[in-house]
Amino acid sequence: MFNRPTYLNKLISFKDHELIKVITGIRRCGKSSLLMLFAEYLESVGINKDNILRINFEDLEYGNMTYLELNDFIKDKLSSTEGKLYILLDEIQKIDKWELAVNSLRLDSRTDMYITGSNAYMLSSQLSTYLSGRYVEIKMQPLTFKEFLEFYNNVDMPREAKFNAYLKYGGMPGLVLFNFNEELITQTLDGIFSTVLTKDIIEQADVRDPALIKKITKFLADNIGNNISINKIKNTLVSQNTVSKGIKPSTIDNYIMLLENAFVFYNASRYDIKGKEYLKTQGKYYMADTGLRNFFLGFKGEDKGHLIENVVYLELLHRGYNISIGKIDTKEVDFIATKFNEKLYVQVSDTLLEESTRTREFASLKAINDNFEKIILTLDSMFVGTNDDGIKVLNLIDWLVE
C-alpha cells in the first residue's frame, strides 16, 4: 500500500484530540487506504489491535446497521476494552442519522474518532447541526503529480511522458495497478464515475432526471476553465435539443450543486481585483480528476491548455489555498490563490512561443498594483527564468514537484 504522507501527517497531528477527524473527497481518491495507513501507524506506535476499531459501511456485514445499533456496537466494544478506543468509520453516510451516534459516542473521553464520507452536503449539514466546532475536516484529492511520480517510481519513463500520462489518465490511486493499460483504466474510471453518479448523487438526493445530470456533467467537463453561467448551460443544452426550453435554471443550478457535493467539480468564483469584490456571474468549474474528465469526453486529448489549467487549480487546492478567478478591467488572471496573509497570482499557458501570448499573459499580471507574488506557469523551457517587472516565468512540471 502506497503512503500519502501529506494526509497521514494531518491525521497524526490530530491524534488524541477530542475533535472528530472528518476525511472527505471523491470516491476512490484514497480515503479508505488512508484509514488503513493510519491504523498501521497506530500499531507502529504501540497501540494494541484491540484498541483500533475500523468499520467500512460499504461492507455488507454493516450495510443494514442503524445508528442505534452502531452506537450500541461501539459502546459494547468500549466496555470490553481497556484504555482509549480509536474508532475509524469509513463511508459513514451509508448510515441514516449517523451523526446522532457519533455525537453520543464523542461524549466518552476514551474515544478518538475518524470518519470518511463521499458527499459534502450530508457531512457538512449534519456536522454543522450536531457537531459544530467539534470536528476538523481533511479534504482529500486524487494524486498530485508529485505523488503520481512516487506511485509510478518503478515505471521507466521520462518525467515529461509521465506528466502527459497524468494529464490523460488522472491521479486515481488505484490505477497504478494497471501500468498505463488504457483498456483497464477506462473500465475502472467507468466504474468510479458510475458509482459516484448512482450512490453519491442519484440515490442520496433522489434525483428524478439522471440523464440531465450526465448532460450537465458533459457540458462542465467540456468547458473546464471557461467562464460559465447557468443561463449559458441552459441555452447550450436547449440549442442541442437535449433539454426542453421550459427547464428551470434553478434545476440546473441544483444539479450542479449535487455534482459539487460529490466532489466531482469545484467552482471558482470571479473576483474583481480593482473593485475588491466577488462577482455573482461567470465563474469557472474544474474537475476533480483529469482522467475522469477525459474518460467522460472520450480521451479526445485536444485541449492541453485547459487540462494543465485544471491540474494547476487542483495543485493550489492541495497546497491549502482558497482560489478565485481574477478580473481587472477587461483582463483576466487565471488564479488568485490566498491563505492567511499570503497571496499568489498565477497565469497558466502551455506555451509562450507566440509573442501575442506572452504579451497577454504578462499584461494581466502587470495591471495588478500590489506587491504579492506573480508567476506564469508554462511547459515551455525557452522563457523559464524570465523576471519581468517582478513577474517570474516557471516551468510547470518543476513547480508541481517542488
BELKAJO-V944675 format. One line per field, one symbol per residue. ss: DSSP state (a for helix, b for strand, c for the rest). psi: psi as a letter, one per 40 degrees, with the letter a starting at -180 (. if undefined). A space follows every 10 residues. Layout:
ss=???
psi=???
This chain:
ss=ccccaaaaaa aaaccccccb bbbbcccccc aaaaaaaaaa aaaaccccaa abbbbbccca aaacccaaaa aaaaaaaaac ccccbbbbbb caaacccaaa aaaaaccccc bbbbbbbcca aaaaaaaaaa ccccbbbbbc ccccaaaaaa acccccccaa aaaaaaaaac ccaaaaaacc caaaaaaaaa aaaaaaaaaa aaaaacccca aaaaaaaaaa aacccccbca aaaaaaaaac ccccccccaa aaaaaaaaaa acccbbbbbb bbccccbbbb bbbbbbbcca aaaaaaaccc cccaaaaaaa aaaaaaaacc cbbbbbbbcc bbbbbbbbbc cbbbbbbbbc ccccaaaaaa aaaaaacccc ccbbbbbbcc ccccccbbcc bbbbbaaaaa ac
psi=hiigdddddd dddeheieih hhhiiiieee dddddddddd ddddeehide ehhhhheehd dedehidddd ddddddddde hhaihhhhhh feedhhfddd dddddeehee ihhhiiiehd dddddddddd fheeihhhhi iihidddddd dfdehghidd ddddddddea fhdeedeeff hddddddddd ddddddddde cdddefhdgd dddddddddd defheihiid ddddddddde feiidehhdd dddddddddd defdiihhii hhddefiiie ifaiiiidhd ddddddeffd fegddddddd ddddddddee ihhihhhhbe iihdhhhihb eihhhhihhd iedhdddddd ddddddehgi eihhihhiei edehehghfe hihihddddd e.
